[in-house]
Amino acid sequence: MKNQQWSLLVLLLAILISSCGGNSSSQTGETTTPPKPMVAEEEPEETDPMKNKGIGPISSVELGEIDEAMVAEGKKIYEQMCTACHKIDKKYIGPSPKGILSRRSPEWIMNMILNPVEMIEKDPIARQLLAEANGAPMANQGLTEEQARQILEYFRTLE
């Protein structure tokens, strides 16, 4: 009786082992390529800082002559909302805005001001800046497009 139970147990184990891990093609000697995981196609990330427009509502910015009224408003907003983390002449918590238009596109700058959370999640340059800021993300100040444009105009005078 014990021999029959032992034989049955061995047989069940053999069936279990043979049904796991193999596929029919390995038994016939054929090789198959495992299926690729389903991944949504992503657009390539633009890492050229002067071509990258960022992620947000701004797709195009026309820069003409500097508008002194916009500069004055932008400076006022910057001093009220931004100086806790940004200093004009040096990197502080965030990068210095001095010369930023030689490092980033105007659209990227405005999108970073208006949409910092999504920019940090999806934009390669914003993610790199976050790493350099020791994990201190830029806060969303809830500014309007007009206010962001005024800050951009102020930044143009810091070149």
Long-range contacts (C-beta under 8 A, 24 or more apart in sequence): 45-123, 45-124, 46-124, 47-124, 47-125, 49-103, 49-104, 49-105, 49-108, 49-125, 50-103, 50-104, 50-105, 51-105, 52-104, 52-105, 52-108, 52-123, 52-124, 52-125, 53-105, 53-107, 53-108, 53-111, 54-105, 54-107, 54-108, 54-109, 54-110, 54-111, 54-112, 54-115, 54-119, 54-123, 54-125, 54-126, 55-111, 55-115, 55-118, 55-119, 55-122, 55-123, 56-110, 56-111, 56-112, 56-114, 56-115, 56-118, 56-119, 57-111, 57-114, 57-115, 57-145, 58-107, 58-110, 58-111, 58-114, 58-145, 58-148, 59-107, 60-107, 61-105, 61-106, 61-107, 61-110, 61-149, 61-152, 63-106, 63-156, 66-153, 66-156, 66-157, 67-153, 70-149, 70-150, 70-153, 70-154, 71-150, 71-153, 71-154, 71-156, 71-157, 73-147, 73-150, 73-154, 74-147, 74-149, 74-150, 74-151, 74-152, 74-153, 74-154, 74-155, 75-154, 77-143, 77-147, 77-150, 77-151, 77-154, 78-151, 78-154, 81-141, 81-143, 82-141, 82-151, 85-136, 85-138, 85-139, 88-158, 93-133, 93-136, 94-129, 94-133, 94-136, 94-138, 95-129, 95-132, 97-155, 97-158, 98-158, 98-159, 99-158, 99-159, 100-155, 100-158, 101-155, 101-156, 101-159, 102-159, 106-152, 109-152, 109-155, 110-145, 110-148, 110-149, 110-152, 112-138, 113-141, 113-143, 113-148, 113-151, 113-152, 114-143, 114-145, 114-148, 115-140, 116-140
